[in-house]
Amino acid sequence: MKNNEINCPVNKALNIISGKWRLRIIYEIGTKKRRFGELKRLIPEISEKMLIQELKSLKSHKVLTRKAYPEIPPKVEYSLSEHGKSILPIIEEIEKYGKTITP
């Protein structure tokens, strides 16, 4: 990759939010705390393996926070970090655009 591609802010953002599932996961979490099972129900088309992988990736990019509770059965909640919440206005614009598309 060329230096100007690495420093391009659009490329940096797309590196974090691009992919089939990432924006959808961010959208479904929104301003709430969600458990893994909830996300799986909200996005039934995603495989369990892919959801785990995408959650880990979003966490590594500091878009999500993961809170594990010392309970049995294990309880884990995902929520958007402040960094992740800054993506919500972009998703809202995509949602507005999506509503204008006729099937």
Secondary structure, DSSP 8 states (H G I E B T S, - for coil): --HHHHH-HHHHHHHHH-SSSHHHHHHHHTTS-EEHHHHHHHSTTS-HHHHHHHHHHHHHTTSEEEEEES-SS-EEEEEE-HHHHTTHHHHHHHHHHHHH---
